[in-house]
Amino acid sequence: MWLAVHYAEIALKGRNRPRFERLLSRNLERALQTFGRVRIRSLYGRLLVELGDGVPFEAVRERLERVFGVAYFGRVTVCEPAPEPIAKVAETLVSARGARTFGVRARRADKQHPFTSQELASEVGAHVVQATGARVNLTDPELWVEIHVLSRQALVFHERCHGPGGLPVGSGGRAVALLSGGIDSPVASHLITKRGCQLDFVHFHSSPYTGAASIEKARRVVALLARYQGTSHLHLVPFGTLQQTLARETPADPRIVLYRRFMLRIAEVVAGSAGALALVTGESLGQVSSQTLANLDTISRVAALPVLRPLIGMDKVEIIERARRIETYDISIEPDEDCCSYLMPSQPATWARPEELEEIESTLDVKGLVESAVAGIEVERVEPDP
């Protein structure tokens, strides 16, 4: 089986384009390796992928729809770059599909051929009409015959399938995503992965003071997100003891903001060990009390690394729609006792000032609390969900 894989943004990368192509090729090989030997080569702004015979295309399609950097792809027949052999392939394709109407789209990547794209499309169309009796319809045909003519071969598409777009995973560096048991953080993680970042995941839990359901949810969500980036690492942080200390020694109202500040400090330690350059959260402006602009500012001030918030301007309906699309929604809405619900104050502060939080933290052993939580981290290797 031959596949043509096209990209979009990578074409704009100038001298860096070969690096992006190599990363995309690596990710394609990883996604398709279960089907046997994979051969990939670059051809005029596209990648030509060779798989063994008998591989089910639907299974291949499912994998390629999760490879960021792919704009579109399809099965192709490879033939000589001349009108007659191309027309024969088009005739076979139209006959096999039983199409009563068809259209032809032709594109020359190599302009040195002695025919224009329009001339080729007309000649191929005329041949198919005569050979099959099918009619040409350029508005809404049952089948589009898409032809890409390169210097030494032509590619005739059997179908065109949409890819997920974005940039190849690994091209944007590494980041650490703070993964809760809710709907938002998996969507935020997915969006950052789409921009080329490889993610490590950090999940804060209050076990054994609460149940372990949130841990199991985190594992399942990471397995779904790993479909897009391969084997992933989940860092499980025991947060309950630290929460008890804060509940005992600090005022109730700003407690949620305190929790978040400690989470960023701990996540930065994980980022340092993972070689990550940023933190990722699922916060959306104004969605809950801890996500007012003032609180987000107060929380972010403890972080030396950039804090990326890809959902910041999205509303809940948009976030839920994306969560359904990446299949994390059903897991996220399962009931659990996540760390944010443990020792929750009755009236969380919506306007916590940095100076106020710094004064409260001056009475705590911040370094010791962070080190104690970090010492209890368990790291799990999570394989992609099939």
Sequence and secondary structure as in RCSB ss.txt:
>XXXX:A:sequence
MWLAVHYAEIALKGRNRPRFERLLSRNLERALQTFGRVRIRSLYGRLLVELGDGVPFEAVRERLERVFGVAYFGR
VTVCEPAPEPIAKVAETLVSARGARTFGVRARRADKQHPFTSQELASEVGAHVVQATGARVNLTDPELWVEIHVL
SRQALVFHERCHGPGGLPVGSGGRAVALLSGGIDSPVASHLITKRGCQLDFVHFHSSPYTGAASIEKARRVVALL
ARYQGTSHLHLVPFGTLQQTLARETPADPRIVLYRRFMLRIAEVVAGSAGALALVTGESLGQVSSQTLANLDTIS
RVAALPVLRPLIGMDKVEIIERARRIETYDISIEPDEDCCSYLMPSQPATWARPEELEEIESTLDVKGLVESAVA
GIEVERVEPDP
>XXXX:A:secstr
 EEEEE SGGGG GGGHHHHHHHHHHHHHHHHGGGS  EEEEETTEEEEE  TT  HHHHHHHHTT TT  EEEE
EEEE SSHHHHHHHHHHHHHHHT SEEEEEEEESSTTSSS HHHHHHHHHHHHHHHH  EE SSS SEEEEEEE 
SS EEEES  EE   S  TTTT EEEEE  SSSHHHHHHHHHHHTT EEEEEEEE TTTS SHHHHHHHHHHHHH
TTTTSSEEEEEEE HHHHHHHHHHS STTHHHHHHHHHHHHHHHHHHHHT   EE    TTSSGGGSHHHHHHHH
TT SS EE TTTT  HHHHHHHHHHTT HHHHTS    GGGTT  SS  SS  HHHHHHHHTTS HHHHHHHHHH
T EEEEE    
